């Protein structure tokens, strides 16, 4: 899919459309310009990890996505017990749910990347944003719109929409020719 597909896939939503968003390297710690992952959250002490900033533009775009998807937006992340607990603290510290208007109960964790598909199926997700091609492969055939987030070191598969950063998605959501994005009902 091309970046033109980004606007199309995220602005003309069918009724019941639902969104899944990964946390690591999407909500926080995006990949560096050279495609290398930012692992500062994983390697930091607990208190230092809380100070890791959100991805640039995330707090401007995610609230718009929550509105656009009629509140059917979920965080779905792979993490072990320590990182899950730390991530929950990070979300609270940065007032994520308050600032995005996402329901605080819309948070799911799994221990293996392939388990994201079970969450996607259970939640009826139609769109998923993740920084890893291997995760999106697990979602193929289940989630119709797969968005690969961030700078990538390798080629972008043609079966995903590339979302370079939150600013790009924000631009895709802007009204065009007086037409505003269609909210899922």
C-alpha positions as CSV (number, residue, x, y, z in Angstrom):
1,X,0.0,0.0,0.0
2,X,1.2,3.5,-0.7
3,X,1.1,6.5,1.6
4,X,-2.0,7.7,-0.3
5,X,-3.5,4.6,1.3
6,X,-2.7,6.1,4.7
7,X,-5.3,8.9,4.2
8,X,-7.8,6.5,2.6
9,X,-7.5,3.8,5.3
10,X,-7.6,6.2,8.3
11,X,-10.3,8.6,7.1
12,X,-13.1,6.6,5.6
13,X,-13.9,4.2,8.4
14,X,-16.6,1.6,8.3
15,X,-19.0,1.3,11.2
16,X,-17.5,-0.6,14.0
17,X,-13.9,0.1,13.0
18,X,-11.4,-0.5,15.8
19,X,-7.8,0.4,16.3
20,X,-4.9,-1.3,18.0
21,X,-1.7,0.6,18.8
22,X,1.6,-0.9,20.0
23,X,3.4,1.0,22.8
24,X,7.2,0.5,22.5
25,X,8.7,2.4,19.6
26,X,5.3,3.7,18.7
27,X,3.8,5.5,21.7
28,X,7.3,6.1,23.2
29,X,10.9,5.5,22.1
30,X,10.5,5.7,18.3
31,X,13.3,4.3,16.2
32,X,16.2,6.6,15.4
33,X,16.7,8.2,12.0
34,X,19.0,5.3,11.0
35,X,16.3,2.7,11.7
36,X,18.0,1.5,14.9
37,X,15.6,0.9,17.9
38,X,15.7,3.2,20.9
39,X,16.0,0.8,23.8
40,X,16.4,3.5,26.5
41,X,13.1,2.5,28.2
42,X,14.2,-1.1,28.5
43,X,17.6,-0.3,29.9
44,X,16.7,2.5,32.2
45,X,16.1,2.2,35.9
46,X,12.4,2.4,36.9
47,X,12.4,6.1,37.8
48,X,14.5,7.1,34.8
49,X,12.1,5.1,32.5
50,X,9.2,7.2,33.7
51,X,10.9,10.3,32.3
52,X,11.3,8.8,28.8
53,X,9.3,11.2,26.6
54,X,6.4,10.2,24.4
55,X,7.0,9.9,20.7
56,X,6.9,13.4,19.1
57,X,3.4,14.3,18.0
58,X,1.8,11.3,19.7
59,X,-0.3,13.3,22.1
60,X,-1.6,15.4,19.2
61,X,-2.6,12.5,17.0
62,X,-3.8,9.7,19.2
63,X,-6.7,11.8,20.7
64,X,-7.9,12.4,17.1
65,X,-7.7,8.7,16.4
66,X,-9.7,7.8,19.5
67,X,-12.4,10.2,18.4
68,X,-12.3,9.0,14.8
69,X,-12.7,5.4,15.9
70,X,-15.5,6.3,18.2
71,X,-13.5,5.3,21.3
72,X,-12.7,1.8,19.9
73,X,-9.0,2.3,20.3
74,X,-6.7,-0.1,22.3
75,X,-3.1,-0.3,23.3
76,X,-1.8,-3.8,22.7
77,X,1.8,-4.5,23.7
78,X,4.2,-7.4,24.2
79,X,6.0,-7.2,27.5
80,X,7.3,-9.3,30.3
81,X,6.1,-8.8,33.8
82,X,8.7,-6.1,34.7
83,X,8.2,-4.0,31.5
84,X,4.4,-4.4,31.7
85,X,4.4,-3.0,35.2
86,X,6.8,-0.2,34.2
87,X,4.8,0.6,31.1
88,X,1.6,0.9,33.2
89,X,3.5,3.3,35.5
90,X,4.8,5.3,32.4
91,X,1.2,5.6,31.0
92,X,0.0,6.8,34.4
93,X,2.9,9.2,34.9
94,X,2.3,10.8,31.5
95,X,-1.5,10.8,32.0
96,X,-1.9,9.0,28.8
97,X,-5.5,8.0,29.1
98,X,-6.5,11.4,30.4
99,X,-4.7,13.2,27.6
100,X,-5.9,10.9,24.8
101,X,-9.4,10.2,26.0
102,X,-8.7,6.5,25.4
103,X,-10.6,4.3,27.9
104,X,-8.1,3.2,30.6
105,X,-9.4,-0.3,30.4
106,X,-8.4,-0.5,26.7
107,X,-4.9,-1.8,27.6
108,X,-3.8,-5.3,26.7
109,X,-0.5,-7.1,27.2
110,X,0.9,-10.4,26.0
111,X,4.1,-12.2,26.6
112,X,4.8,-13.2,22.9
113,X,4.5,-11.1,19.8
114,X,2.3,-13.7,18.1
115,X,-0.3,-13.4,20.9
116,X,-1.2,-10.0,19.6
117,X,-3.4,-11.7,17.0
118,X,-5.5,-13.2,19.8
119,X,-6.1,-9.8,21.2
120,X,-6.8,-8.4,17.7
121,X,-9.4,-11.1,17.0
122,X,-11.1,-10.8,20.4
123,X,-11.4,-7.0,20.1
124,X,-12.4,-7.1,16.4
125,X,-9.6,-4.8,15.4
126,X,-9.7,-3.5,11.8
127,X,-6.5,-1.3,12.0
128,X,-3.2,-1.9,13.8
129,X,-0.2,0.3,14.2
130,X,3.1,-1.5,15.1
131,X,6.8,-0.8,14.5
132,X,7.6,-4.5,13.7
133,X,7.0,-6.3,10.4
134,X,7.1,-9.6,12.2
135,X,4.2,-8.6,14.4
136,X,2.2,-7.4,11.5
137,X,2.8,-10.7,9.7
138,X,1.0,-12.5,12.6
139,X,-2.0,-10.1,12.1
140,X,-2.3,-10.7,8.3
141,X,-5.6,-12.2,7.4
142,X,-7.2,-11.0,10.6
143,X,-6.7,-7.2,10.7
144,X,-7.4,-5.6,7.3
145,X,-5.4,-2.4,7.7
146,X,-1.8,-2.9,8.9
147,X,0.3,0.2,9.5
148,X,4.1,-0.1,9.9
149,X,5.3,2.7,12.1
150,X,8.6,4.6,12.1
151,X,11.8,4.5,10.3
152,X,12.6,1.0,9.1
153,X,16.1,-0.4,8.5
154,X,14.8,-2.8,5.8
155,X,12.3,-2.5,2.9
156,X,8.7,-1.7,3.6
157,X,6.4,-4.6,2.5
158,X,3.7,-3.8,0.0
159,X,1.0,-5.3,2.2
160,X,1.4,-2.6,4.9
161,X,0.8,1.2,5.0
162,X,4.0,3.0,6.1
163,X,3.4,5.6,8.8
164,X,6.8,7.3,9.1
165,X,5.8,9.2,12.3
166,X,2.9,10.7,14.2
167,X,3.1,13.9,12.2
168,X,2.6,12.0,8.9
169,X,-0.5,10.3,10.3
170,X,-1.7,13.7,11.7
171,X,-1.4,15.2,8.2
172,X,-3.4,12.2,6.7
173,X,-6.2,12.9,9.1
174,X,-6.5,16.6,8.2
175,X,-9.6,17.6,6.3
176,X,-9.1,17.7,2.5
177,X,-11.1,20.0,0.2
178,X,-13.5,20.8,3.1
179,X,-14.2,17.1,3.7
180,X,-13.4,15.8,7.2
181,X,-12.6,12.2,8.1
182,X,-15.5,9.9,8.5
183,X,-16.0,8.7,12.0
184,X,-16.7,5.1,12.7
185,X,-20.1,4.6,14.3
